[in-house]
């Protein structure tokens, strides 16, 4: 019996001793697969591994991250090195830029930031950025950036089908000659689950305790208790999708006065998952083509036209399956009372025969819009009067008691606004 235990113990030691090599092998394969999928999924950040030197208890790798500026089309390469430590069940990767976290001679950080990736054999990975306090000054432009220490963390599990994200930054401030912005207690939490294609479900909660904007010659603008919440869930056995985003501000202050709360809600209801996934994928491809280096060539133009055709087909399929989109709630508090409104646009679900006869998406869209504005806003504030006066003159806003109201309905490509019919041009 004693000999059996000795043999079993020896077997355990042999397996445990061999695990770092196995973990290192799996980690290298996982790294290659993740970078390939990341590069294919979007054009803004491309990762290249120049050299991966795998050892027994650890590895080293060199590579380049290329960041694309979508506004200018310019790219910036950032070379990095990483040290990989192999454990029994996973690896720990510590990344560092080759040229350092700050330009030579600059003193941006109190301590060095730390970017790490922890992986497990069963398909779990945690990417974490620990950032110290930051102080960046630009003497030429007069701009400066200040932040407290913060943390950003993403945990991916179930071989990439589940993800959780957390970002916490107590203070951020930017100041320049024209404007200064200060943000306190920024926090984001998000849970996501892969549904199909590029479609994910889950929830997101983001909050900011306060935002302050100051500019020379203008009163200070403050926003307190700013919150954004979103929820996306699948219905009908994963074939339909509902999504809702609400943005709330406790108070908005201007010229020594503060008013609130303010709420705006955006909703997507009863979307066909397959069509929605095709639409988002084709739009992402179209955007990537527009940012490609050869975007102006004849071949690129043909690819863009084909992608636009895919977008049109996906939009047509999405509409034929039926949907509702809009702003079910809009509430803004003002010194003279609440401004309220709503907007909902729908398309009915079509049969196969009806879809075949479908000439354009707009043809069967229906919708309703309501807006109610305190009359005193138009009377007491010249800036508001300039915006509302043309609508009042055209009868799109009408007086009802102490309020200006708009009631609009869309049907058969005609909008009826307070009794006035406005035909719509056939746009799509």
Number of C-alpha atoms within 10 A of each C-alpha: 5 7 8 9 10 11 11 12 12 12 12 12 12 11 13 14 15 14 19 22 19 19 24 24 16 15 23 18 11 15 13 13 11 14 15 14 10 14 14 11 16 13 19 16 17 18 18 16 16 10 11 16 12 17 15 16 19 19 20 16 18 19 19 18 16 17 17 18 13 14 7 8 13 11 13 12 14 15 19 18 19 21 17 24 20 25 20 18 14 22 24 19 21 16 17 18 17 14 12 13 15 13 9 8 6 11 14 18 17 12 12 15 19 15 18 18 19 17 24 18 16 11 14 17 22 18 16 20 16 14 20 18 17 18 16 16 15 10 8 6 9 11 16 16 18 17 21 15 19 20 17 17 18 19 19 19 18 12 12 14 14 18 21 18 18 18 17 17 19 16 19 20 18 16 18 14 11 11 12 18 17 18 20 20 15 20 19 18 17 18 18 18 20 14 19 14 13 15 18 21 18 19 19 18 17 18 21 21 18 20 20 17 18 16 15 10 7 10 13 15 18 21 21 21 17 21 19 18 18 18 18 20 17 20 13 9 7 13 15 19 24 20 19 19 18 18 17 20 22 17 19 23 16 14 10 9 11 18 18 19 18 20 19 19 19 19 19 19 18 19 23 23 24 19 22 21 20 21 22 17 20 21 18 17 20 19 16 17 19 17 19 13 11 12 15 12 9 10 11 16 15 11 15 19 13 14 20 16 13 19 22 17 16 22 19 19 20 24 26 23 21 17 21 19 20 19 19 16 16 20 18 19 17 17 12 12 15 18 19 19 20 19 18 20 17 19 20 14 15 17 11 11 8 11 16 10 10 15 12 14 18 18 16 19 20 19 17 18 19 17 17 20 23 21 19 16 20 19 10 11 10 12 10 13 17 11 11 17 15 12 14 17 10 10 16 20 22 18 15 12 9 10 18 21 24 20 18 19 19 22 15 12 16 17 20 17 19 15 12 13 13 12 13 13 9 10 7 11
